[in-house]
Amino acid sequence: MKVDCETSEFNFLYNKDLSKIKRLAIEIHAQMGEENWFILINYILKYFNNVQNANFDYNKNFNKEFYFESKFIL
């Protein structure tokens, strides 16, 4: 699944069942704020591995792109 929904990724993904998604490519926008940034990242990491060893640090001036692979679907 590729997600680029221009600042709506928190509302689009948070508290949704992501268990049937094998791969997730996403741009996460800093405009959601630091608290929601880390809430969303931690939620995604319940379902997915950080295969690129990405740095999840928040920077209010930059959006970041990430790639994840499912912990459950091989």
Beta strands, then each sheet from edge to edge (+ up, - down):
strand 1: 2-3
strand 2: 23-28
strand 3: 48-49
strand 4: 64-70
sheet 1: 1+ 2+ 4- 3+
end
